[in-house]
C-alpha cells in the first residue's frame, strides 16, 4: 500500500534562486544541482528565478535545468517582506503547495 501511495509524489526537484540584488551563481550552487542531476534520479530539475543567473558556474548548470521566472513576493498575510531569504521561503512554500514536490534550500549546503 505504501509503494502505491509513493508513486503519486512527483519525481521533480525545485530550487529557488533570487539574484536581482547581485547574488551570484557560485560553485556550491552548481555542485548541488550537478549532484541532484547525476545521483538524484529526478525526472526534472526546475530553478525558480527573478533574473537569470550568469557567470561560469551558471553556464555549466543551465543545460541541466528548466528555468521558471517568478516575481519575488513583497508581502505575506499583510506583512511586508524585504529580505530575499524570506521571499525565497514564500516561493518555496508556493511551489510545494502547487507542485507537491521537494524543494531544495541551498542554505542547507
MMTF fields as JSON, N, C-alpha, C and O atoms, coordinates in Angstrom:
{
  "mmtfVersion": "1.0.0",
  "mmtfProducer": "UNKNOWN",
  "numBonds": 435,
  "numAtoms": 436,
  "numGroups": 109,
  "numChains": 1,
  "numModels": 1,
  "chainsPerModel": [1],
  "groupsPerChain": [109],
  "chainIdList": ["A"],
  "bondAtomList": [4, 2, 8, 6, 12, 10, 16, 14, 20, 18, 24, 22, 28, 26, 32, 30, 36, 34, 40, 38, 44, 42, 48, 46, 52, 50, 56, 54, 60, 58, 64, 62, 68, 66, 72, 70, 76, 74, 80, 78, 84, 82, 88, 86, 92, 90, 96, 94, 100, 98, 104, 102, 108, 106, 112, 110, 116, 114, 120, 118, 124, 122, 128, 126, 132, 130, 136, 134, 140, 138, 144, 142, 148, 146, 152, 150, 156, 154, 160, 158, 164, 162, 168, 166, 172, 170, 176, 174, 180, 178, 184, 182, 188, 186, 192, 190, 196, 194, 200, 198, 204, 202, 208, 206, 212, 210, 216, 214, 220, 218, 224, 222, 228, 226, 232, 230, 236, 234, 240, 238, 244, 242, 248, 246, 252, 250, 256, 254, 260, 258, 264, 262, 268, 266, 272, 270, 276, 274, 280, 278, 284, 282, 288, 286, 292, 290, 296, 294, 300, 298, 304, 302, 308, 306, 312, 310, 316, 314, 320, 318, 324, 322, 328, 326, 332, 330, 336, 334, 340, 338, 344, 342, 348, 346, 352, 350, 356, 354, 360, 358, 364, 362, 368, 366, 372, 370, 376, 374, 380, 378, 384, 382, 388, 386, 392, 390, 396, 394, 400, 398, 404, 402, 408, 406, 412, 410, 416, 414, 420, 418, 424, 422, 428, 426, 432, 430],
  "bondOrderList": [1, 1, 1, 1, 1, 1, 1, 1, 1, 1, 1, 1, 1, 1, 1, 1, 1, 1, 1, 1, 1, 1, 1, 1, 1, 1, 1, 1, 1, 1, 1, 1, 1, 1, 1, 1, 1, 1, 1, 1, 1, 1, 1, 1, 1, 1, 1, 1, 1, 1, 1, 1, 1, 1, 1, 1, 1, 1, 1, 1, 1, 1, 1, 1, 1, 1, 1, 1, 1, 1, 1, 1, 1, 1, 1, 1, 1, 1, 1, 1, 1, 1, 1, 1, 1, 1, 1, 1, 1, 1, 1, 1, 1, 1, 1, 1, 1, 1, 1, 1, 1, 1, 1, 1, 1, 1, 1, 1],
  "groupList": [{"groupName": "UNK", "atomNameList": ["N", "CA", "C", "O"], "elementList": ["N", "C", "C", "O"], "formalChargeList": [0, 0, 0, 0], "bondAtomList": [1, 0, 2, 1, 3, 2], "bondOrderList": [1, 1, 2], "singleLetterCode": "X", "chemCompType": "L-PEPTIDE LINKING"}],
  "groupTypeList": [0, 0, 0, 0, 0, 0, 0, 0, 0, 0, 0, 0, 0, 0, 0, 0, 0, 0, 0, 0, 0, 0, 0, 0, 0, 0, 0, 0, 0, 0, 0, 0, 0, 0, 0, 0, 0, 0, 0, 0, 0, 0, 0, 0, 0, 0, 0, 0, 0, 0, 0, 0, 0, 0, 0, 0, 0, 0, 0, 0, 0, 0, 0, 0, 0, 0, 0, 0, 0, 0, 0, 0, 0, 0, 0, 0, 0, 0, 0, 0, 0, 0, 0, 0, 0, 0, 0, 0, 0, 0, 0, 0, 0, 0, 0, 0, 0, 0, 0, 0, 0, 0, 0, 0, 0, 0, 0, 0, 0],
  "groupIdList": [1, 2, 3, 4, 5, 6, 7, 8, 9, 10, 11, 12, 13, 14, 15, 16, 17, 18, 19, 20, 21, 22, 23, 24, 25, 26, 27, 28, 29, 30, 31, 32, 33, 34, 35, 36, 37, 38, 39, 40, 41, 42, 43, 44, 45, 46, 47, 48, 49, 50, 51, 52, 53, 54, 55, 56, 57, 58, 59, 60, 61, 62, 63, 64, 65, 66, 67, 68, 69, 70, 71, 72, 73, 74, 75, 76, 77, 78, 79, 80, 81, 82, 83, 84, 85, 86, 87, 88, 89, 90, 91, 92, 93, 94, 95, 96, 97, 98, 99, 100, 101, 102, 103, 104, 105, 106, 107, 108, 109],
  "secStructList": [7, 2, 2, 2, 2, 2, 6, 6, 1, 7, 7, 3, 3, 3, 3, 3, 3, 7, 7, 6, 6, 1, 7, 7, 7, 7, 2, 2, 2, 2, 2, 2, 2, 2, 2, 2, 2, 2, 2, 1, 7, 7, 1, 3, 3, 3, 3, 3, 3, 1, 1, 7, 7, 7, 1, 2, 2, 2, 2, 2, 2, 4, 4, 4, 7, 3, 3, 3, 3, 7, 7, 7, 7, 1, 3, 3, 6, 6, 3, 3, 7, 7, 7, 2, 2, 2, 2, 2, 2, 2, 2, 2, 2, 2, 2, 2, 2, 2, 2, 7, 1, 3, 3, 3, 7, 4, 4, 4, 7],
  "xCoordList": [0.827, 0.0, 0.87, 0.567, 1.931, 2.825, 3.468, 3.613, 3.855, 4.501, 3.536, 3.943, 2.282, 1.3, 1.123, 0.996, 1.114, 0.984, 2.191, 2.044, 3.366, 4.589, 4.662, 5.261, 4.096, 4.226, 3.39, 3.509, 2.549, 1.775, 2.574, 2.152, 3.695, 4.547, 5.392, 6.161, 5.267, 6.05, 7.551, 8.046, 8.253, 9.693, 10.437, 11.216, 10.17, 10.74, 11.442, 11.048, 12.486, 13.205, 13.15, 13.321, 12.911, 12.829, 13.81, 13.963, 14.47, 15.318, 14.741, 14.018, 15.059, 14.729, 16.026, 16.791, 16.268, 17.481, 17.105, 16.816, 17.108, 16.812, 18.126, 18.906, 18.365, 19.668, 19.582, 20.59, 18.395, 18.221, 19.099, 19.499, 19.398, 20.223, 21.706, 22.494, 22.095, 23.505, 24.03, 25.242, 23.15, 23.579, 24.065, 23.331, 25.289, 25.91, 25.533, 25.154, 25.647, 25.536, 26.946, 27.814, 27.165, 28.524, 28.754, 27.861, 29.975, 30.382, 29.457, 29.053, 29.109, 28.263, 26.861, 26.236, 26.36, 25.07, 25.187, 24.359, 26.232, 26.483, 26.61, 26.006, 27.393, 27.623, 26.336, 26.116, 25.497, 24.221, 23.346, 22.774, 23.25, 22.434, 23.062, 22.359, 24.358, 25.047, 24.859, 24.601, 24.988, 24.79, 23.366, 23.155, 22.387, 20.983, 20.726, 19.979, 21.343, 21.167, 21.726, 21.097, 22.914, 23.581, 23.051, 22.789, 22.895, 22.588, 21.148, 20.699, 20.419, 19.095, 18.002, 17.011, 18.158, 17.133, 15.847, 14.793, 15.918, 14.728, 14.363, 15.23, 13.067, 12.6, 12.926, 13.172, 12.926, 13.254, 13.754, 13.453, 14.525, 15.01, 14.649, 15.012, 13.932, 13.498, 14.105, 14.159, 14.562, 15.051, 14.152, 13.994, 13.565, 12.7, 13.586, 14.271, 13.57, 14.463, 13.695, 12.658, 14.223, 13.694, 14.42, 13.795, 15.715, 16.535, 17.433, 17.9, 17.674, 18.551, 19.953, 20.522, 20.509, 21.88, 22.86, 22.502, 24.082, 25.11, 26.44, 26.545, 27.443, 28.765, 29.124, 28.302, 30.374, 30.893, 30.166, 29.937, 29.8, 29.122, 27.702, 27.193, 27.052, 25.727, 25.794, 24.938, 26.802, 26.959, 27.065, 26.592, 27.678, 27.797, 26.512, 26.318, 25.653, 24.432, 23.223, 22.409, 23.088, 21.803, 21.261, 20.049, 22.116, 21.612, 20.993, 20.36, 21.171, 20.626, 19.251, 18.596, 18.805, 17.608, 16.639, 16.967, 15.437, 14.431, 14.298, 14.231, 14.258, 14.078, 12.618, 11.909, 12.176, 10.839, 11.038, 11.635, 10.535, 10.63, 9.534, 8.402, 9.904, 8.952, 9.275, 10.438, 8.24, 8.427, 8.408, 7.425, 9.475, 9.509, 8.329, 7.994, 7.709, 6.584, 7.061, 8.185, 6.205, 6.545, 5.825, 6.132, 4.851, 4.147, 3.536, 3.327, 3.256, 2.513, 1.635, 2.098, 0.374, -0.612, -0.598, -0.763, -0.398, -0.407, 0.887, 0.978, 1.888, 3.181, 4.181, 4.285, 4.909, 5.887, 7.08, 7.544, 7.563, 8.759, 9.799, 9.547, 10.964, 12.021, 13.278, 14.06, 13.483, 14.694, 14.549, 13.556, 15.535, 15.464, 15.306, 14.629, 15.916, 15.787, 14.335, 13.862, 13.624, 12.227, 11.342, 10.379, 11.67, 10.932, 11.085, 10.127, 12.3, 12.579, 11.791, 11.302, 11.667, 10.879, 9.429, 8.845, 8.853, 7.457, 7.312, 6.349, 8.253, 8.205, 8.285, 7.543, 9.172, 9.291, 7.963, 7.542, 7.316, 6.021, 4.975, 4.183, 4.972, 4.023, 4.265, 3.317, 5.532, 5.859, 5.434, 4.87, 5.698, 5.314, 3.798, 3.332, 3.039, 1.58, 1.078, 0.214, 1.622, 1.143, 1.651, 0.919, 2.887, 3.508, 3.546, 3.612, 3.505, 3.564, 4.872, 4.891, 5.973, 7.281, 8.301, 8.037, 9.471, 10.574, 11.193, 11.408, 11.477, 12.101, 13.377, 13.342, 14.489, 15.798, 16.096, 15.876, 16.596, 17.028, 18.546, 19.179, 19.131, 20.585, 21.257, 22.465, 20.522, 21.101, 21.51, 22.296, 20.977, 21.333, 22.701, 23.21, 23.3, 24.602, 25.693, 26.85],
  "yCoordList": [-1.196, 0.0, 1.258, 2.216, 1.265, 2.418, 2.699, 3.864, 1.68, 1.858, 2.509, 3.378, 2.11, 2.719, 4.201, 4.998, 4.582, 5.987, 6.785, 7.925, 6.214, 6.941, 7.323, 8.351, 6.566, 6.915, 8.135, 8.632, 8.628, 9.836, 11.095, 12.194, 10.958, 12.11, 12.388, 11.523, 13.576, 13.884, 13.776, 14.208, 13.2, 12.997, 14.197, 14.065, 15.362, 16.606, 17.32, 17.205, 18.056, 18.843, 20.304, 20.639, 21.169, 22.601, 23.338, 23.012, 24.337, 25.26, 26.661, 26.927, 27.544, 28.96, 29.735, 29.547, 30.614, 31.451, 32.864, 33.129, 33.771, 35.17, 35.922, 35.992, 36.485, 37.111, 38.579, 39.188, 39.149, 40.539, 41.491, 42.538, 41.156, 42.007, 41.7, 42.003, 41.099, 40.844, 39.516, 39.297, 38.632, 37.331, 36.46, 36.212, 36.006, 35.229, 33.754, 33.234, 33.095, 31.636, 31.1, 31.296, 30.423, 30.04, 28.538, 27.776, 28.147, 26.746, 25.836, 24.792, 26.192, 25.299, 25.145, 24.099, 26.167, 26.028, 24.992, 24.091, 25.15, 24.211, 22.783, 21.862, 22.598, 21.245, 20.627, 19.424, 21.435, 20.923, 20.422, 19.334, 21.222, 20.832, 19.64, 18.699, 19.673, 18.582, 17.262, 16.23, 17.296, 16.094, 15.57, 14.369, 16.474, 16.066, 15.51, 14.546, 16.117, 15.692, 14.286, 13.457, 14.029, 12.742, 11.658, 10.538, 11.98, 10.962, 10.953, 9.964, 12.053, 12.183, 11.365, 11.038, 11.028, 10.251, 11.013, 10.402, 12.334, 13.146, 13.168, 13.081, 13.285, 13.42, 14.801, 14.962, 15.797, 17.155, 17.965, 17.667, 18.998, 19.941, 21.333, 21.718, 22.082, 23.426, 24.419, 24.172, 25.55, 26.631, 27.837, 28.311, 28.327, 29.497, 30.714, 30.789, 31.664, 32.823, 34.119, 34.127, 35.216, 36.529, 37.043, 37.623, 36.838, 37.145, 35.947, 35.3, 35.654, 34.521, 34.784, 35.85, 33.808, 33.969, 34.07, 33.821, 34.434, 34.456, 34.015, 33.787, 33.899, 33.508, 32.099, 31.354, 31.749, 30.456, 29.272, 28.269, 29.356, 28.22, 28.077, 26.961, 29.197, 29.12, 28.502, 27.697, 28.875, 28.322, 26.792, 26.113, 26.256, 24.804, 24.158, 22.951, 24.947, 24.443, 24.458, 23.536, 25.483, 25.77, 24.685, 24.617, 23.834, 22.764, 21.608, 20.729, 21.603, 20.529, 20.868, 20.007, 22.116, 22.579, 23.284, 23.632, 23.484, 24.331, 25.566, 25.468, 26.728, 27.979, 28.378, 28.253, 28.857, 29.447, 30.826, 30.96, 31.844, 33.22, 33.439, 32.981, 34.155, 34.459, 35.851, 36.241, 36.573, 37.87, 37.645, 37.129, 38.022, 37.786, 38.474, 39.615, 37.785, 38.393, 39.559, 39.554, 40.543, 41.701, 41.677, 42.462, 40.757, 40.634, 39.251, 38.548, 38.881, 37.651, 37.921, 38.433, 37.571, 37.803, 39.256, 39.534, 40.194, 41.612, 42.144, 43.329, 41.284, 41.709, 41.877, 41.016, 42.971, 43.257, 42.302, 41.976, 41.863, 41.01, 41.772, 42.145, 42.003, 42.718, 41.884, 42.142, 40.902, 40.085, 38.996, 38.269, 38.876, 37.827, 36.414, 35.575, 36.149, 34.809, 34.53, 33.406, 35.533, 35.348, 35.256, 34.49, 36.043, 35.955, 34.554, 33.971, 34.034, 32.693, 31.638, 30.674, 31.817, 30.89, 30.84, 29.762, 32.003, 32.067, 31.39, 30.658, 31.628, 30.978, 29.468, 28.743, 28.98, 27.529, 26.944, 25.881, 27.636, 27.147, 27.138, 26.202, 28.184, 28.227, 27.072, 26.441, 26.798, 25.687, 24.361, 23.504, 24.192, 22.964, 22.759, 21.651, 23.809, 23.716, 23.414, 22.557, 24.121, 23.975, 22.707, 22.078, 22.338, 21.23, 19.93, 18.842, 20.044, 18.859, 18.11, 16.88, 18.853, 18.239, 18.719, 19.615, 18.092, 18.517, 19.812, 19.983, 20.725, 21.993, 22.115, 22.132, 22.199, 22.249, 23.659, 24.633, 23.752, 25.037, 25.041, 24.301, 25.861, 25.88, 26.351, 26.168, 26.95, 27.365, 26.141, 26.261, 24.97, 23.748, 23.205, 22.302, 23.739, 23.23, 23.559, 23.205],
  "zCoordList": [0.0, 0.0, 0.0, -0.711, 0.778, 0.85, -0.503, -0.875, -1.242, -2.54, -3.528, -4.3, -3.516, -4.407, -4.113, -5.042, -2.859, -2.482, -2.943, -3.383, -2.851, -3.183, -4.652, -4.97, -5.545, -6.95, -7.323, -8.442, -6.419, -6.672, -6.362, -6.722, -5.716, -5.421, -6.656, -7.076, -7.249, -8.457, -8.195, -7.154, -9.144, -9.012, -9.61, -10.554, -9.03, -9.523, -8.371, -7.21, -8.723, -7.72, -8.129, -9.301, -7.156, -7.406, -6.508, -5.331, -7.082, -6.344, -6.517, -7.478, -5.593, -5.721, -5.601, -4.656, -6.574, -6.55, -6.955, -8.122, -5.985, -6.269, -6.396, -5.446, -7.576, -7.833, -8.214, -8.572, -8.142, -8.55, -7.736, -8.245, -6.509, -5.652, -5.798, -4.901, -6.926, -7.185, -6.661, -6.649, -6.231, -5.722, -6.874, -7.831, -6.775, -7.849, -7.787, -6.737, -8.936, -9.004, -8.816, -9.666, -7.698, -7.314, -7.448, -7.82, -7.133, -7.222, -6.428, -6.94, -5.205, -4.397, -4.986, -4.815, -5.676, -6.359, -7.484, -7.614, -8.282, -9.388, -8.861, -9.41, -7.802, -7.268, -6.734, -6.881, -6.123, -5.621, -6.772, -6.699, -7.83, -8.984, -9.705, -10.073, -9.906, -10.607, -9.865, -10.485, -8.545, -7.737, -7.869, -8.036, -7.794, -7.942, -9.336, -9.5, -10.33, -11.722, -11.949, -12.607, -11.398, -11.617, -10.689, -11.127, -9.426, -8.416, -7.916, -7.337, -8.138, -7.528, -8.173, -7.521, -9.441, -10.126, -10.397, -10.571, -10.436, -10.666, -12.146, -13.015, -12.415, -13.797, -14.344, -15.54, -13.462, -13.88, -12.688, -11.532, -13.011, -12.009, -12.511, -13.623, -11.68, -12.043, -11.066, -9.861, -11.604, -10.756, -10.975, -12.1, -9.891, -9.921, -9.669, -8.649, -10.601, -10.528, -10.773, -11.436, -10.225, -10.581, -11.823, -12.711, -11.891, -13.066, -13.328, -12.391, -14.593, -14.899, -14.367, -14.601, -13.648, -13.167, -14.332, -15.483, -14.023, -15.056, -14.452, -13.247, -15.303, -14.839, -15.252, -15.785, -14.992, -15.445, -14.809, -15.486, -13.536, -12.885, -13.406, -13.51, -13.738, -14.329, -15.718, -16.086, -16.482, -17.828, -17.786, -18.698, -16.74, -16.593, -16.068, -16.212, -15.471, -14.833, -15.754, -15.712, -16.584, -17.231, -18.146, -18.352, -18.701, -19.563, -18.775, -19.36, -17.459, -16.62, -16.055, -15.468, -16.224, -15.521, -16.45, -17.584, -15.935, -16.561, -15.693, -14.468, -16.326, -15.589, -15.563, -16.562, -14.42, -14.277, -13.664, -12.596, -14.345, -13.826, -12.792, -12.948, -11.731, -10.674, -10.131, -10.025, -9.798, -9.166, -7.653, -7.12, -6.96, -5.506, -4.805, -5.126, -3.858, -3.137, -2.275, -1.772, -2.115, -1.287, 0.055, 0.952, 0.18, 1.455, 1.575, 0.586, 2.819, 3.101, 4.319, 5.337, 4.193, 5.252, 5.719, 6.907, 4.767, 5.09, 5.684, 6.006, 5.835, 6.395, 5.265, 4.391, 5.278, 4.242, 4.341, 5.433, 3.173, 3.09, 2.28, 1.134, 2.871, 2.148, 1.964, 1.049, 2.804, 2.737, 1.669, 1.663, 0.762, -0.266, 0.319, -0.276, 1.462, 2.07, 2.445, 2.278, 2.948, 3.328, 2.093, 2.069, 1.061, -0.198, -0.791, -1.298, -0.716, -1.219, -0.444, -1.032, 0.868, 1.687, 1.211, 1.102, 0.929, 0.474, -0.883, -1.113, -1.773, -3.091, -2.936, -3.599, -2.072, -1.843, -1.357, -1.815, -0.441, 0.05, -1.058, -1.16, -1.892, -3.008, -3.977, -4.446, -4.275, -5.175, -4.548, -5.229, -3.271, -2.583, -2.639, -2.905, -2.392, -2.414, -3.831, -4.016, -4.826, -6.2, -6.888, -7.653, -6.62, -7.334, -6.521, -7.093, -5.197, -4.348, -4.462, -4.51, -4.505, -4.74, -3.708, -2.906, -3.76, -2.9, -3.405, -4.605, -2.475, -2.81, -2.01, -0.779, -2.687, -2.044, -1.567, -2.286, -0.358, 0.193, 0.175, 0.929, -0.669, -0.802, 0.476, 0.623, 1.407, 2.674, 3.502, 4.442, 3.153, 3.866, 3.495, 4.159, 2.45, 1.996, 2.965, 2.736]
}
